[in-house]
């Protein structure tokens, strides 16, 4: 007859493999979730930076949209500002349409109880996750928004 510890060792021979088979998919999903969240946070920061660049560019005197001016010139200036944001995001491999960028050069906010005119740029971007949405991965696409307000220099 074999000793007791030999019998127990013989009966538990495949348990480590079964435990790994049960835990490994969960750890893989956790790892993918961590990577996804890291990428979402990074892309949100890039959107914020692009909105800041657009707002900064919008505050320059050369990019002022004159309310009484020509509609074609206004559209040209708006397109120029939006293209600046789009190119900034393209450097970071984020593709958006010009319609995903909104520019408001008449945004007002109070500073010491008096209104100040500023430029507000908002950028929206829909990001899909690494895994498709399913019962295993319930997270679908996320809409990220970057927004910046700069005081007008004119």
N, C-alpha and C positions, 0 to 999 in steps of 0.2 A: 504494500500500500504506500502511495506517495504522501509526502508531508502536506500539511494543510496549505501552506503558502504556495506550494507548487500547483495545487489544484486551483486556487484562486487566480493565480497568474495565468494558467491555461484557459480559464473561463473568460478572462477579460482581455484576451489577445486583440480583438478587433474594435474595442470600444473607442480608442483614440481616433481611429479612422472614421468611425460613425459620428463622433462628436465634431470632428473637423468638417465633415460633410454637412452637418447641420448648422454650424456656426459660420463657416466661410461665406455663404451667400449673404448672410446678414452683415458681416463685416465689409463685404464688397459694396453693398448698397450704402452703408454708412460712409465708406471712403468716397464713393461717387457723389454722395450728398455734400460732403465737405468740399470736394473739388468744385462742384456746381456753385455752392454758396460763395466760395472764394472768387470764382469768375464773375458772378453777379455783382459782388461788392466792387471788384476791380472795374467792371464796365460802368457801374454807377458813378464811380469816381471820375472815369474818363468823360462821361456825359456831363458831369458837373464842370470839369475843366473846359470842355468844348463850349458850354453855355457861357462860362466866364470869358473865354476868348471872344465869342460873338458879342457879348455885352460890352466888353472893352472896345472892340472894333466899332461898335455901333455908336459909342459916345464921341468918337472923333468928329471934328467939324466937317471934314470932307464927306462923311457918311450921314449927314443930317438929312432927314426927309422933311422937306418944306411942305407944309399943309396947303399952301396956296400955289405950289409949283405944278409942273407938268406931271401928269399921271404916269407917263412913260419913264420919266426920270426917277420918280418915286419907286416904281417897280424895279428899275435897274439897281437902285441903291439897296432895296430889300433883298434882291437876288444876290447881290455882292456880299452882304452880311451873312445870308444863309449859306452861300457857297463856302465862305470862310469856315463856318462851323462844320459843314459837311467834309471839307478837306482835312480839318483837324481830326475828325473821327476816322477818316479813311487811313490816316497814318497809323491808327491803332487797330486797323482791320475791322472797323464797325461801319456797316453800310446803311445809310438812311436816305430817304428822299427829302427834297427841299421842303415838301409839305409837312415834314415832321418837325420843322423848326418854326417857331413863332417869334416875332420881334415886335415889341411895343416901345416906341421911343417917347411916348407921352405918359409913362407910368409915374405916378406921384406917390411920395411917401413923406411923412412929417420928420423934420429935423429941427429940434428946438422950437416946436410948436409952429413952424412955418413949412408950407409944402415945398418940396424940391422935385424937380423934373428929372427923371432917370430913364435909362433904357433897360428893359427887361427882356431877356431871351430865355425861351423854354425849348428844350429838346426832348422828344419822346422816342423811345426805342423798344421794340418788342423782342425779347430774347427767349429762344427756346432752350429747353434743358437738354442735357446729354442723352438721357433716356426718354423714349416716348411715354406719354401719359398712359398708365394702365393701373390695374389693381395693385400691382407690386410697387409702382412709382406714381403716387397720386398727384404729382406736381406738374402742372402744365406751363405754358409760356408765361413769362413775367414781363409786365410793361414797366420799364424804367424811365424816370423823368429827371432831367437835370435842369436847374433853373438858376439864373444869376441876375442881379440888379446892380448896375453901375450908374453913378451920377453923371448926367450929361455935362460935357465940357463947354457947351455952347449956350 
